[in-house]
Amino acid sequence: LSTLSGLNIETSGTLSGAGTVDVSSSFSWTGGTMSGSGSTVVGSGVSGTLDRVTLKERTVVNEGTLTFPESYLVLREGAEIKNQGTFDANSEAGSISREGEGAAPLIVNSGTFQKTVGTGTTTVVTAIDNEKTISVSTGQLEFRGGGNSGQSHVGSWSAASGAGIVFSEGSFSLGASVPLSGAITLTDTSGG
């Protein structure tokens, strides 16, 4: 276990290994790779940025507020983002995507996963397990990787007036009592 007050990587940084890195003050990772079976924990009360990063096998646990502002996040080989705080998915130029072989990557949301900036679309190609709140106040969040909600905990999905949530690809399993509100679009891409 390593505890850092702040972690700020601005270009092609690499973090790898099986250990846990706890960040307790500031976090900004805007280029490079996190890999290995360990985890990076962004602590409660910490605000930070995660952008232009590849996660390979590693888990990022967000207990604070993380912003994905503009480019891409790539998840590979079983990598996970476990959001227990607030994750602002505001990029309209790129996506949160999955690549490569091995175990499927996953986003587990037990906090608030939201889009709060921009009128365009933020695309999530990685599977998502929503156990709490996904909301869109402006623009669209488009989910292309499948996932579930309401299996273990009831997760809500809501879009403000003029905003939207789109399920366009992948298989989604929503529990019987999952709250949906606002403009929610289901698109059949099966060709049938």
ABEGO torsion letter per residue (X at the ends): XBBBABBBBABBBBBBEABBBBBAABBBBAEEBBBEABBBBBBBGBBBBBBGBBBBGBBBBBABBBBBAABBBBBBGGBBBBBABBBBBABAABBBBBBEBEBBBBBBBABBBBBABEABBBBBABBBBBABBBBBABEBBBBAAEEBBGAABBBBBBBBBGBBBBBABEBBBBBAABBBBEBBBBBBAAGX
